[in-house]
Amino acid sequence: MNPTAPLAPPAPGSTRLIIRNMVCARCVEAVERALTQLGLPLQQVVLGAADVAGPVPNRPAVQAALQAAGFELVDDPARQLVEQVKAVVVELIHYTPAAELRQNFSVYLSQRLGRDYHQLSQLFSALEGLTLEKYIIRQKVERAKELLSYQEATVAEVARQLGYSSAAYLTNQFRQVTGMSPTEFQQLQPGQAGRLPLDSLG
């Protein structure tokens, strides 16, 4: 299974589990391991979701296994949608070729989830206490930190990779989130850079 592949439509007769806190490839592997240990016939496990062939006979056992691994089975439809929004944003920013990051996020989310962006944004804000726009910016800044930390990349190159129209635009958002400029961040000693692990941003 490709952990960062887009979520395919569920197969007929399958059960889709929406799972909170799945934000990286390691998370997908951990969920796959937990569900496999329960003997569930998995069809796909990707960011934010897992499809099981047929019904899931013991949801409390699934919830317990996921919680033991640091995840949460989401049953509320509204929260399921918010988790799907998060998964699409993380997939796009952290695991998608740079050229695709230049597209309009609102259009992309609407197309991927088949929902009006305004409705998605309102629901996200109501349940997360954070606007969807700010969540997207936070994810882009964390990706910028990664690129600045592990590559010999200039701020302009990172801005281009993340689809920003200019280095100044990235610098402005970076400073709003971190309190420092990308250049100041790069000048920190290794280990001081303050890059958050992806699984702390879920």
C-alpha positions in Angstrom: 0.0 0.0 0.0 1.2 3.5 -0.8 0.6 5.5 2.4 0.6 8.9 0.7 -1.6 7.9 -2.2 -4.9 9.8 -2.7 -7.9 8.2 -1.0 -9.7 6.0 -3.6 -13.5 5.6 -3.5 -14.5 2.7 -1.2 -15.2 -0.6 -2.9 -18.8 -1.9 -2.8 -19.5 -3.6 0.5 -16.5 -2.2 2.3 -16.4 -0.1 5.5 -14.4 3.1 5.6 -12.8 4.1 8.9 -11.9 7.8 9.3 -9.0 8.1 11.7 -7.8 11.1 13.5 -4.1 12.0 13.9 -2.8 10.2 10.8 -0.5 12.8 9.3 2.6 11.0 8.1 3.8 7.8 6.4 4.8 6.4 9.8 1.2 7.0 11.1 -0.2 5.0 8.1 2.2 2.1 8.9 1.2 2.1 12.5 -2.5 2.1 11.7 -2.1 -0.7 9.2 -0.2 -2.7 11.8 -2.9 -2.2 14.4 -5.8 -3.1 12.2 -3.9 -6.1 10.7 -3.3 -7.4 14.2 -7.1 -7.4 14.7 -7.5 -9.6 11.7 -9.3 -7.0 9.6 -9.1 -7.5 5.8 -7.6 -4.2 4.7 -8.2 -2.8 1.2 -6.3 0.5 1.6 -4.8 2.6 4.3 -3.8 6.1 3.5 -3.6 9.4 5.4 -6.7 9.8 7.5 -8.6 6.6 6.5 -8.6 2.9 6.1 -11.0 0.7 4.1 -11.9 -2.7 5.4 -13.5 -5.4 3.2 -17.0 -6.0 4.6 -18.4 -4.9 7.9 -16.3 -4.2 11.0 -17.8 -6.5 13.7 -16.2 -5.0 16.8 -15.8 -1.2 16.6 -14.9 -0.8 20.3 -11.9 -3.2 19.8 -10.9 -1.1 16.8 -11.1 2.1 18.7 -9.1 0.6 21.6 -6.4 -0.6 19.3 -6.1 2.7 17.5 -6.1 4.7 20.8 -3.3 2.4 22.0 -1.3 3.5 18.9 -2.1 7.2 19.4 -5.0 7.5 17.0 -8.8 7.9 17.2 -11.6 6.4 15.3 -14.0 9.2 14.2 -17.7 8.4 14.0 -19.2 11.9 13.9 -19.9 12.8 10.2 -18.9 16.4 10.6 -15.6 15.5 12.3 -15.0 12.8 9.7 -15.1 15.5 7.0 -12.7 17.8 8.9 -10.3 14.9 9.2 -10.5 14.3 5.5 -9.8 18.0 4.9 -6.7 17.7 7.0 -5.5 14.6 5.2 -5.9 16.2 1.8 -4.0 19.3 3.0 -1.1 17.3 4.5 -0.9 15.0 1.4 -0.8 18.0 -0.9 1.8 20.1 0.9 4.1 17.3 2.2 3.9 14.6 -0.4 3.0 16.2 -3.7 5.4 17.4 -6.4 6.1 21.1 -6.2 4.4 22.0 -9.5 1.0 20.9 -8.1 1.3 23.3 -5.1 0.8 26.2 -7.4 -2.9 25.4 -7.8 -5.7 27.1 -5.9 -6.2 25.3 -2.6 -9.9 26.1 -2.3 -10.6 24.6 -5.8 -8.4 21.6 -5.1 -10.1 20.8 -1.8 -13.6 21.3 -3.3 -12.8 18.9 -6.2 -11.1 16.3 -4.0 -13.9 16.2 -1.4 -16.9 17.1 -3.6 -17.9 19.9 -1.2 -18.2 23.7 -1.4 -15.0 25.3 -0.1 -17.0 27.9 2.0 -18.9 25.1 3.8 -15.6 23.2 4.4 -14.0 26.3 5.8 -16.9 27.1 8.1 -17.1 23.6 9.4 -13.3 23.4 9.9 -13.3 26.7 11.9 -16.2 25.6 14.0 -14.7 22.3 15.1 -11.0 23.1 15.2 -11.0 26.7 16.6 -8.7 27.6 13.7 -9.4 28.8 10.2 -8.7 26.4 7.4 -6.5 29.1 5.8 -4.3 29.3 8.9 -4.1 25.5 9.1 -2.9 25.4 5.5 -0.3 28.2 6.2 1.0 26.2 9.3 1.5 23.2 7.2 3.3 25.1 4.5 5.6 26.7 7.1 6.4 23.3 8.5 7.2 22.1 5.0 9.4 25.2 4.5 11.2 24.4 7.7 12.0 20.9 6.5 13.3 22.2 3.1 15.3 24.9 4.8 16.8 22.4 7.3 17.7 19.5 5.1 18.5 21.1 1.7 21.0 23.6 0.5 18.1 25.7 -0.7 17.6 29.4 -0.7 14.5 31.1 0.5 13.5 31.9 -3.0 13.9 28.2 -4.1 11.8 27.0 -1.1 9.2 29.7 -1.9 9.0 28.4 -5.5 8.8 24.8 -4.4 5.8 25.6 -2.2 4.0 27.6 -4.8 4.5 31.0 -3.3 4.4 34.0 -5.7 7.6 35.4 -4.1 10.1 34.9 -1.4 8.7 37.9 0.4 5.3 36.3 0.6 6.8 33.1 2.2 8.9 35.2 4.6 5.8 37.1 5.8 3.9 34.0 6.5 6.9 32.3 8.0 7.5 35.2 10.4 3.8 35.3 11.4 3.9 31.6 12.4 7.4 31.3 13.9 8.4 34.8 14.9 11.5 34.7 12.7 12.4 34.9 9.1 13.4 31.9 7.0 16.9 33.2 6.9 17.1 33.5 10.7 15.7 30.0 10.9 18.4 28.7 8.6 21.1 30.3 10.8 20.1 28.4 13.9 22.3 25.5 15.0 21.1 22.0 14.2 18.7 20.9 16.9 17.6 24.5 17.6 15.5 24.9 14.5 12.2 24.1 16.2 10.8 22.0 13.4 7.7 20.3 14.7 7.1 16.6 13.8 4.2 16.2 11.5 2.4 14.1 14.0 2.2 17.0 16.4 0.3 19.1 13.9 -2.8 16.8 13.5 
